[in-house]
Amino acid sequence: MFQAAKQTKVFQDVVEQIQEAIFEGQLKTGETLPAERELKTMFNVSRGTLREALRVLEHKGLIEIRLGVGGGSVVKSIDTEQVRESIGLLIRSQHISVGHLAEFREDVEGTVAAHAAERHTADDIKILRQLLAQAHDCVDQGSSQRNAFLNLDKQIHMNMAAITGNPIYISVLHSIHDNIHRYYDRFLAMESHELREGYQDLCGIIQAVDNGQADLARKLARNHVLRFSRYVELRATEEEKTRNKGRILEEKKLRSREGEKA
């Protein structure tokens, strides 16, 4: 199954060979890799190199290293959880700009809404309208229900993703909506008029989905994301201006103190 590792990039080659064996089905879920001594001989590598490669595979979520009697490196089931966690880490780091996140969401949420319009059932629409009714109650109570409204907005989007039946859309949107609150908490106030606008967007999207109007559902979903994103970008810009003003004032004070000393 395996061959001696290329000596120019030893541990990476070990990782790639085992990884490919898993992807191609030569190693199946629940199967234990050969013993460490046997793997060392197969790959012609040291124990340290082999263990480094196994740690990388474990970090990727491809294997689980079990200790003790009956332990070893066991092949894990490959699912969308790894993808979700990786995207989540990227968003939580806030190294993605608000603009980049908005652009990505516009495309994905629009496509999801269009597919939902094509694939929904009567029960799907019933659930979406129940969530919409709860969102209406939040709007009636005003900005104090901001968090509850945002949670319902998330549930509506996630239910539309579920309607598509596509695990990639479901996983990606789960990751985005589970982590985007970091941007919302910082930049999204959601005053009463903003809640009403968001609610009206959701009404239009769900109606288009119910009517089977895929193109309209895509357009309305994109505009809905764009509206939220503009609010976020506006407040992010205001925060940056305030921060810059504070920095300029501090620099002026510092120069003034230095002038007095001179």
N, C-alpha and C positions, 0 to 999 in steps of 0.2 A: 504493500500500500504506500509506504513512504520510501524516500531515498535520501542519501547523504545530503546534508544541507550545503548550499553554496557558501563558501568560506568568506565571501566579500560582505555578506550581510546575514550572518548565521541565524540569529534568533528570529529575524523577520521572515526568513525563508521557512523556518519551522512553523511559525504562525500561519503562513500562507498555505503550506501543505495540509496542515490539520484542518484549517478553515475550509479549504476546497473539498476535503474528504467529507466534511459535515454537509456542505451545500449540495454536493453531488449524491448524497445518500449512502456513501460508503460507511459512514459512521452515523448511526441512527439515534434518535432521542432515547435517553436512558442507558445507552451503551457506555461501558467504561473503556477508556483508552488503554492501550497496552501499558504494562508496568513501567515505571521510570527507567529501570535498568534496560529493558527491551527498547524503549524509545531512544535512549542514549545511543545504543548500538545502531538502530535503524538510521538515525540522523547523523551519527558520527559527531556528536557534540558533547560538551561537558555538562555536568549536572547543573551548574549555575546558568548556563545558556538555556538549557531545557526548561528550568523552572521559571526563568524570565519569560520565555515564550508562553508557558502555561498561564502565568499571571496575566499576560496581555489578553489571552483568549478568555480568561475568566472575567476580566474587566469589560470585554466586548459582550459578555452575556452568552457566550457560546458553550462554555463548560462550567461546571461547578466542581471545585476541588474539595473533596471530602477527606477528613483526617481519620485516623484510627483504623481499627480492624475492619476490613471490608471496604476501606476507603478507596480513593483514587480520583482520577479526572473523569467526570461523568458528563456526557453530552446533554445539554439543556434543550428544551423546546424553544424554537425560534418563533417569536411573536412580535407584535408591534410595540410592546412595552419599552424595548430598548430605544426605538425611534422616538417615542414620546418623551422619555427621560432626557435624551440628548437635546431635543428641541427645547424642552423645559429649562435645562441648564443654560442654554444660549439666551433665552428670553430673560431668565432671572438675573443673569449677569448684567443686563441692561447695556450690553455692548452693541445691540441692534438699535438703530435710530428709529424714532417714531415713524418717520417717513417710510423706511424699509418695511417695517412691520405692517403699516397700513396698506402699502402696495401689495404685499403678499396676501393679506386678509381679503382685500377687495377681489382678487382673482379667485381665491379658494372659496370664499363664502358665496360669491356669485355663481360659481360652477355648482356648488352643493345645492343652492336654492333651485337652480335649473333642473338638476337631476331629481330633486324632491318633487318638483312639479310633474315630472314624467313618471315617477315610480310610487307615489303615495297611495295609501289605501284610505278608506273611510275612517278607520280607527286612528290612523296617523293624524288626520285632520282634526278629529275629535280631541286628541291630546294637545295639539297645537292651539286649538281654540280655548281649551281649559287654561293653558298657560297664559294665553293672551288676556283672558278674563281676570286672572290674578294680577297681571301687569297693569290692567286698567284700574284695579283697586289701589295699587301703589301710586299711580298718577294722581288719583283723587285725593290721596293723603299728602301729596306734595314731596318736597325734597328730603324730608325726614326718612322716606322710604327708598332713598337712592340705592343703598346696597341690595335691598330686596329686589328692586327693579332690575339692577344689573345681573343679579343671579337668575332671574326669570329670562332675561335676554339671552344669557348663556344657555339656559335649558332649551330655549326655542331653537337656537342655532345647533345645539348638540342633537336635538331630536330630528332636525332636518338632515344632519349628517348621517344619523342612524337610518333614515329612510333610504338613503342612497345604497345602503348595503355594502359600501366600499370600506374595508377596514383601514385603508390608508387615510382617507378623509376623516374617518372617525378618530383615529389616533392623533393625527396632526392637529385637528381642531380641539380635541381634549387638551392637548399640551398647551396650545395657545390660550384657550379660555381658562385653564387652571393657573396660568402664570401672568396673564396680561394685567391682573389687578394691581401689579406693582406700578404700572404706568397709570392706571386709572386712579389709584390712591394718591398719586403724586400730582397728576395733571387734570383730572376730570372731576369737576365740581357737581355737575348735574343739577342745576337749578330746576324749578318747576317747569319752566317753558321748555327746557331741554328734555325733561322726562316726557312731556307731551309730544314733542317732535319725534323722539325715539319710539314712543308707543304708536304714533301714526305710521311710522316706517314699518313697524312689525305688522300692523293691520294690513297694509298694502302687500307686503311680502306673502303673508299667509293666504290672503285672498287670491293672489296670483298662483300660488302653489295649488290651492284648492281647485282653481279653474283650469289647471293644467297648462298655464301660460309660461312656458319655460324661459323664453327670452325676457319677458317682463319681470319674472321672479329674479332672474340674474341681474337685470338693471337695478331693480329696487334694492336688492341685497347689497350690491356694490355701493349704491348711493348711501345706504344706511351706515355701512362701515366708514365711508368717506366722511359722513357727517360727524360721527364720533371722533374720527381721527383729526378732523379740523379743530374740534374743541381741544383735544389733547395737544396738538401742535401749537395752537394759539397760546395756551397757558404755559407750555414749555418755553416758547419764545419770550413771554413776559417774565418768566422766572430767570431766564438767561440775562435779560436786560437789567433786572433788579440786581442780579449777582455782579454784573459788570459795573453798574453804578457804585455798588458798595466797594468794589475793588479799586475803582478810580478815586473814590473819597479817601480810602485808606492810603493810597499812594500819595495823594496830596498832603495828607496829614504827616506822613513820614518825611516827605521833602521839606515840609514846613519846620518840623522838629530839627531836621538836619541843618536847615538854614539858620535856625536860632542858635544852635551849638557853634556854628562857624562864626 
